[in-house]
Amino acid sequence: MKRKKGLFKNVILLAATTLIISGFSGITSASAAEQKLPKKQSVETRTDFSSQMQLLKISNHQMGQVHAMGNIDSSQYAARVTLNLSQIRKMTSAQRNIFDKGFDKKDYSKLKDALGTSATVLGLVFVTSTPAGVVAGVSGLLATLAPSARGTLKELVYNGYWQMGYLEDFLTKNKRYDLIDVQLPFIEYKVKGKRIRFVTGKGVVKRVHSKTGWITL
């Protein structure tokens, strides 16, 4: 009888021990799972932050950096140009014709003829100094750039032409000035080894010239 009671106590003790060990194991597993979760979340946060930083770097270094737009190397930069009212009107007309007859209608014969009236400013603004050279550059770009890059450039050319009007307005309203020193944003390409560039936005007038000389603004 004593032997049976002892055996019964051993069975109860064994069962209790098993329950305790099982409960402890469950707590340990839950703890491990809880510890892993924050680590996984922190990795995802770092990945997102890295992506944002990369986008920020691209945005901050876009100006003045050579990059591929489509499959032709291009660069965006700002440069200062000295212009009088007649030159501003001619360069506005030239870039408008480049947009209308080149990018929009692809009528290169009419574009060449239209650029003849602006020939004296082509080299100053577009680097390429002849109507034939500008036509070759524009047609080469449109034939080579990827569709998305073509669309982006078309918008930039239009915006640049539109913004030139403000320079004409400035000199028209301030007749005492005969020249302006203006900083213009450009995008430049090399097409078959030859450079061509376009104004892409609003210029910033840095200095104005009158009978008394240059005045810094």
NORJOTA-V648763 format. One record per backbone hydrogen bond with DSSP energy under -0.5 kcal/mol. NH is the residue of the N-H (numbers start at 1). CO is the residue of the C=O. E is the energy in kcal/mol with one decimal. If there is no record, write none. Layout:
NH_CO_E / NH_CO_E
This chain:
5_1_-2.2 / 6_2_-2.3 / 7_3_-2.2 / 8_4_-2.5 / 9_5_-2.1 / 10_6_-2.0 / 11_7_-2.1 / 12_8_-2.1 / 13_9_-2.5 / 14_10_-2.3 / 15_11_-2.3 / 16_12_-2.3 / 17_13_-2.3 / 18_14_-2.2 / 19_15_-2.1 / 20_16_-2.2 / 21_17_-2.5 / 22_18_-2.5 / 23_19_-2.4 / 24_20_-2.3 / 25_21_-2.3 / 26_22_-2.0 / 27_23_-2.1 / 28_24_-2.5 / 29_25_-2.3 / 30_26_-2.4 / 31_27_-2.4 / 32_28_-2.3 / 33_29_-2.3 / 34_30_-2.3 / 35_31_-2.1 / 36_32_-1.8 / 37_33_-1.5 / 38_34_-0.9 / 39_35_-0.8 / 40_36_-1.9 / 41_37_-2.1 / 42_38_-2.4 / 43_39_-1.7 / 44_40_-1.7 / 45_41_-2.0 / 46_42_-2.1 / 47_43_-2.1 / 48_44_-2.2 / 49_45_-2.4 / 50_46_-2.4 / 51_47_-2.0 / 52_48_-2.2 / 53_49_-2.5 / 54_50_-2.2 / 55_51_-2.1 / 56_52_-2.3 / 57_53_-2.4 / 58_54_-2.2 / 59_55_-2.4 / 60_56_-2.6 / 61_57_-1.8 / 62_59_-0.8 / 64_76_-5.1 / 65_62_-1.4 / 67_74_-2.9 / 69_67_-0.6 / 69_72_-2.0 / 70_68_-0.7 / 71_69_-0.7 / 72_69_-0.8 / 74_67_-2.9 / 75_188_-2.1 / 76_65_-0.5 / 77_186_-1.8 / 79_184_-2.4 / 81_182_-2.8 / 83_81_-0.5 / 83_180_-2.4 / 88_84_-2.1 / 89_85_-2.2 / 90_86_-2.0 / 91_87_-2.6 / 92_88_-2.2 / 93_89_-2.2 / 94_90_-2.4 / 95_91_-2.4 / 96_92_-2.2 / 97_93_-2.3 / 98_94_-2.2 / 99_95_-2.1 / 100_96_-3.1 / 101_97_-2.3 / 102_97_-0.8 / 102_98_-0.7 / 103_98_-2.2 / 104_99_-2.6 / 105_100_-1.8 / 106_102_-0.7 / 107_101_-2.7 / 108_106_-1.0 / 111_107_-1.9 / 112_108_-2.2 / 113_109_-1.8 / 114_110_-2.5 / 115_111_-2.1 / 116_112_-0.6 / 116_113_-0.9 / 117_114_-1.0 / 118_115_-1.3 / 119_116_-1.1 / 121_118_-1.8 / 122_118_-0.7 / 122_119_-0.7 / 123_119_-0.5 / 125_121_-2.2 / 126_122_-2.8 / 127_123_-0.8 / 128_126_-2.7 / 134_130_-2.3 / 135_131_-2.5 / 136_132_-2.2 / 137_133_-2.1 / 138_134_-2.8 / 139_135_-2.7 / 140_136_-2.0 / 141_137_-2.1 / 142_138_-2.5 / 143_139_-1.5 / 144_140_-1.1 / 144_141_-0.6 / 145_141_-3.1 / 150_146_-2.6 / 151_147_-2.2 / 152_148_-2.0 / 153_149_-2.5 / 154_150_-2.3 / 155_151_-1.8 / 156_152_-2.0 / 157_153_-2.7 / 158_154_-2.1 / 159_155_-2.5 / 160_156_-2.5 / 161_157_-2.2 / 162_158_-2.5 / 163_159_-2.4 / 164_160_-1.3 / 165_161_-0.6 / 165_162_-1.0 / 166_163_-1.4 / 167_163_-0.6 / 167_164_-1.0 / 168_164_-1.5 / 169_165_-2.3 / 170_166_-2.0 / 171_167_-2.0 / 172_168_-2.3 / 173_169_-2.2 / 174_170_-1.5 / 175_173_-0.6 / 177_174_-1.9 / 178_209_-2.2 / 179_209_-1.0 / 180_83_-2.3 / 181_207_-2.7 / 182_81_-2.7 / 182_180_-0.7 / 183_204_-3.0 / 184_79_-3.0 / 184_182_-0.6 / 186_77_-3.4 / 187_198_-1.9 / 188_75_-3.1 / 189_196_-2.9 / 190_73_-1.1 / 191_189_-0.5 / 191_194_-3.2 / 192_190_-0.6 / 194_191_-1.7 / 196_189_-1.9 / 197_126_-1.3 / 198_187_-2.0 / 200_185_-2.4 / 201_185_-0.6 / 204_183_-2.3 / 205_203_-0.5 / 206_181_-3.2 / 207_181_-1.5 / 208_215_-2.4 / 209_179_-2.5 / 210_213_-2.0 / 213_210_-1.6 / 215_208_-3.1 / 217_206_-2.6
